[in-house]
């Protein structure tokens, strides 16, 4: 007859420890890039919302006015090229030619 011995199961000390999640170098890089992407998207969204909420002003073009001179009047000290681009896009202008009495919208 064979004898059978029953021994209690022994758990290794390793299974009783709580396992912590470790990020690899690649994981940290991806996490950093994801946070940066969300931050950039959030910032651009806030900027676009602030510009969209800005009230539009009406500007009447006078004789001799150009988009450049109007841009310099609207944003003194700033680069006029950005304002010229904005004026052209808001008013759907195909060219920079203006007529006296023409009404332009600007922020």
GIJOVEN-V795054 format. One record per residue. RES is the residue in three letters. PHI is phi in radians with two decimals (999 if undefined). D_FIRST is the distance of its C-alpha to the first C-alpha in Angstrom with 1 decimal. Layout:
BEGIN
RES	PHI	D_FIRST
RES	PHI	D_FIRST
END
This chain:
BEGIN
UNK	999	0.0
UNK	-1.66	3.7
UNK	-1.69	6.5
UNK	-2.10	9.5
UNK	-1.97	12.9
UNK	-1.90	16.0
UNK	-2.02	19.1
UNK	-1.14	22.6
UNK	-1.24	24.5
UNK	-1.82	27.0
UNK	-1.62	30.4
UNK	-1.32	32.7
UNK	-1.13	35.9
UNK	-1.22	37.8
UNK	-1.31	36.8
UNK	-1.39	38.1
UNK	-1.30	41.5
UNK	-1.32	44.2
UNK	-1.56	45.1
UNK	-1.81	48.8
UNK	-1.47	50.7
UNK	-2.02	52.4
UNK	-1.62	55.4
UNK	-1.39	56.0
UNK	-1.05	59.5
UNK	-1.13	59.9
UNK	-1.11	58.8
UNK	-1.12	61.3
UNK	-1.11	64.0
UNK	-1.12	63.4
UNK	-1.11	63.3
UNK	-1.11	66.6
UNK	-1.13	68.2
UNK	-1.13	67.2
UNK	-1.11	68.6
UNK	-1.12	71.8
UNK	-1.14	72.2
UNK	-1.12	71.9
UNK	-1.14	74.3
UNK	-1.15	76.8
UNK	-1.14	76.6
UNK	-1.13	77.0
UNK	-1.12	80.0
UNK	-1.17	81.7
UNK	-1.14	81.2
UNK	-1.16	82.8
UNK	-1.13	85.7
UNK	-1.15	86.3
UNK	-1.15	86.2
UNK	-1.13	88.7
UNK	-1.23	91.1
UNK	-1.18	90.8
UNK	-1.42	91.8
UNK	-1.16	94.8
UNK	-1.21	98.0
UNK	-1.47	100.1
UNK	-2.01	103.7
UNK	-1.73	106.5
UNK	-2.14	108.7
UNK	-1.64	112.0
UNK	-1.30	112.9
UNK	-1.82	116.3
UNK	-1.02	118.6
UNK	1.57	117.4
UNK	-1.25	113.8
UNK	-2.20	110.9
UNK	-1.05	107.2
UNK	-1.11	107.1
UNK	-1.19	109.8
UNK	-1.16	108.2
UNK	-1.09	104.8
UNK	-1.14	106.4
UNK	-1.21	108.0
UNK	-1.29	104.7
UNK	-2.31	102.6
UNK	-1.12	104.8
UNK	1.50	103.2
UNK	-1.71	100.3
UNK	-1.23	99.9
UNK	-1.13	102.1
UNK	-1.06	100.1
UNK	-1.15	97.2
UNK	-1.22	99.7
UNK	-1.07	101.5
UNK	-1.05	98.2
UNK	-1.12	97.4
UNK	-1.05	100.9
UNK	-1.14	100.7
UNK	-1.29	97.3
UNK	-1.14	98.1
UNK	-1.66	101.4
UNK	0.92	100.2
UNK	-1.58	103.0
UNK	-1.43	103.0
UNK	-2.35	105.6
UNK	-1.59	107.0
UNK	-1.35	110.4
UNK	-2.09	111.5
UNK	-2.02	114.5
UNK	-1.00	116.5
UNK	1.62	115.6
UNK	-1.16	112.1
UNK	-1.78	109.4
UNK	-2.00	106.2
UNK	-1.73	103.1
UNK	-2.60	101.4
UNK	-1.69	98.8
END
